[in-house]
Amino acid sequence: MVLVRATTITDWQALREIRLQALRDAPDAFSSTHAREAAFGDDEWHRRATRDGSFLAFLAEVSPAGLGGGYLAAPDTVELISMFVRPQARGRGVGQAIIDAVIGWAIQKEATTVHLWVTETNQDALMLYERCGFTVTAERQPLPSNAALGEIGMQRSLRPAAL
């Protein structure tokens, strides 16, 4: 069973460890780099651990198993960010559980849309987001950490479907 919860100050070291693993293992999936974030001091990790909309996922044998978060990009739009599931936890519902937590948080914030950017070559992530109800938008941009790669926008409406 996957447990997802908001991070607290006591999670800062676990958050740092899994975020740095994410940047090391999947450098083309994020807009930041391992070198940049490895240089952050403890204060920055404390800030991130106490930031509203930051989540860790746990499995009994893999803790933490994943991370992700969201922030209000506009009054009605939450941006889904920093999604990562450790390789040994993949295929076990961790990614969907994190997305569900961010969507629940977005609803609490009265957002009507969740938006994200995904590297166009990351087929596993694209399939996960599509399974979770996201659709590709017309938005395209270079990946900030590697301009040779492109990102595509995806979004999911949080409004009830019309009858």
Summary of the structure (lengths in Angstrom):
residues: 163
radius of gyration: 15.2
end to end distance: 34.0
largest distance: 51.5
contacts: 487
relative contact order: 0.16
helix: 37%
strand: 37%
